[in-house]
């Protein structure tokens, strides 16, 4: 990595006999675990008007270890808590669809923070600039953890520029990435046993209660905050890509995320192991976008699923996806500097795809034709329309979708670029560690060699005939037609 991405990242010392950690975070009633906490600079605590929580990845007012750490520090220092969020127009590959969902969530979050006597400031600007500005009057700064290249760069720059003590608290995985593994894992099978040894400990620790600040933030003078009362109006003011509109199918916010979790526990989870693979049914959680924006805690989901009345095989199937598969993606982007490039693929996959790059391709489509869902394959077209029109696609169809882009592209490199660009443009949960890992999986990442076939070589392939045998393709196409119609209804 370049210099801009390097952090001091000193580990916190173990708790003392007084049951405090991180130089004063009160642990007994909180969800703070020492292994989630990392020092980002060597600056001391200092006199200030408040403790600042720079919110970026964990966009929620409860179930948020970084926020709880800020409250614990503030209570020890007898200061109020201020939460700051930097709204940048230039977030990589984000468009109006993503911004609308995020702003809906921030509006929800701001309201709950106010009820907790915590100030919330939404400022327009690069997140690191906003953090540096608000840190000028802070006694201490807390931030959450992001795994992508630009997120690391923001935190590294802020840590260098802020003269107050700055710590990072990791709250958007069940098992902290560095605790799970200190290397890039090759597949789910290598990470799974490591997570299994630690999972229950972290789920149990995550059940801690939220604390209220001892000092109210109502009297703190702060810079003006952007108005979230009219998300559509604020969206129009932003200098962003407006060509991809917001969707009706999924609305943002921690409250909506909680509602969807309850609905999942009461219904689809009870049949998850058997029914999750059928795209014509909606036997899934629909929580991916909420996890992407940090609007719900994976710890909250894991604890709720583990305690549910669903049969063990259903709980196990879902927790495999939530913890093992999702955190394998976090491991991938944390340990692989080229996570968004074709070069991230394992050597065997690149070699076999290279050996078959000259194979005859019966169908070839440009990225423009793909985006228009203009192919000969009605099932693939339906999947593309679901993504394009609703911001979501069933996981089984995502695999088929990606495999066909590899098959229909002039080169594997072009297919990789096209799949990732479409994924990041239309999915609400795009531009995420899961996005990079899942697209790369279609090209061989975290997989093994399979029997050799044209174009794919030994990379796993998927066919329309195989899809027909496994799912209700007619029912799926019909459902997408209805979903697309609903998006156009005024």
MOLIN-V133414 format. One record per pair of residues at least 24 apart in sequence whose C-alpha atoms are under 7 Angstrom apart, sorted by the first residue. I is the first residue (numbers start at 1). J is the second residue. Records with the same first field share a line. If there is no record, write none. Layout:
# MOLIN-V133414
I=J, J
This chain:
# MOLIN-V133414
1=337
4=153, 156, 157
5=152, 153, 156
6=156
7=40, 156
8=39, 40, 41
9=38, 39, 40, 41
10=38, 39, 40
11=38, 39
12=37, 38, 39
24=73, 76
25=69, 72, 73
26=72
29=208, 209
30=68, 208, 209, 210
31=65, 205, 206, 207, 208, 209
32=65, 69
36=169, 170, 176
37=167, 168, 169, 170
38=167, 168, 169
39=166, 167, 168
40=159, 166, 167, 168
41=159, 160, 165, 166
42=165
43=163, 164, 165
44=164, 165
45=139, 140, 164, 165
46=139, 164
47=139
48=137, 138, 139
49=79, 137, 138, 139
50=79, 80, 81, 82, 138, 139
51=79, 80, 81, 82, 138, 139, 140, 141
52=81, 82, 83, 135, 138, 140, 141, 142
53=82, 83, 84, 141, 142, 143
54=83, 84, 85, 131, 142, 143
55=83, 84, 85, 143, 144
56=85, 144
57=144, 145, 146, 293, 294
58=144, 171, 172, 293, 294, 295
59=106, 293, 294, 295
60=109, 254, 294, 295, 296
61=109, 112, 113
62=210
63=297, 300
64=171
65=169, 171
66=142, 143, 144, 169, 170, 171
68=210, 211
70=142
71=211, 213
75=213, 214
78=214, 215
79=215
80=213, 215, 216, 217
81=118, 119, 217
82=118, 119, 120
83=119, 120, 121
84=120, 121, 122, 131
85=121, 122, 123, 127
86=122, 123, 124, 125, 126, 127, 130
87=122, 123, 124, 125, 126, 127
88=124, 125, 126, 127
89=238, 239, 240
90=240
93=424, 425
95=240, 241, 242, 244
96=240, 241, 242, 244, 245, 246
97=244, 245, 246, 247
98=428
100=231, 235, 246
101=251, 252
102=252, 293
103=231
104=231, 252, 253
105=252, 253, 254, 295
106=253
107=228
108=253, 254
109=254
116=212
117=213, 216, 217, 218
118=216, 217
119=217, 218
121=225
122=225, 226
123=225, 226
127=154
128=154, 155, 158
131=158
132=158, 161, 162
135=162
139=164
140=164, 165, 166
141=165, 166, 167
142=166, 167, 168
143=167, 168, 169
144=168, 169, 170, 171
145=169, 170
147=330, 333, 334
148=333
172=294, 297, 298
173=298, 327
174=199, 202, 203, 298, 299, 323
175=199, 202
177=330, 331
183=335
184=331, 332, 335
186=446
187=446, 447
188=324, 325, 328, 446
191=328
192=324
203=299, 302, 303
206=299
247=390, 391, 487
248=487
249=390
253=295
254=295, 296
257=287, 290, 295, 296
260=285
261=285
265=305, 308
269=310, 314
270=310, 311, 314
271=314
272=314
273=313, 314, 317
277=396
278=471
279=394, 396, 476
280=472, 475, 476, 479
288=429
289=428, 429
292=429, 432
326=434
329=433, 434, 437
330=433
332=437
333=433
339=436
340=436
342=413, 416
345=440, 444, 445
346=445
349=443, 444, 459
352=457, 458
353=412, 455, 456, 457
356=454, 455, 456, 457
357=411, 455
359=454, 455
361=408
363=408
364=408, 409, 410
365=408, 409
367=418
379=473, 477
382=477, 480
386=480
387=426, 427
388=426
389=484, 487
391=426, 427, 428
392=427, 428
399=442
400=462
402=439, 442
403=442, 461, 462
407=455
